[in-house]
Amino acid sequence: MPDSARQWAQRPPATPRGHAERGGDQADDEWWTILDGRLFLVTGRTWGGAPYGTFAAEMPPYDDSFDSFGT
């Protein structure tokens, strides 16, 4: 193998990743998770099991003056 190709002959060592810590103000249920250090609402999963949804920061603010049940 030529010297120019030897650097690609072996995969570099894995880089360890830290785990995000859950804060006390975060919901503790199966729908919320930490993704890229941000709070993520899981709204479904693909056939392969990958979660999809939206980040909390991208959601509109909750307005409790609107009640869809008319009470």
Secondary structure, 3 states (H helix, E strand, C coil): CCHHHHCCCCCCCCCCCCCCCCCCCCCCCCCEEEECCEEEEEEEECCCCCEEEEEHHHCCCCCCCCCCCCC
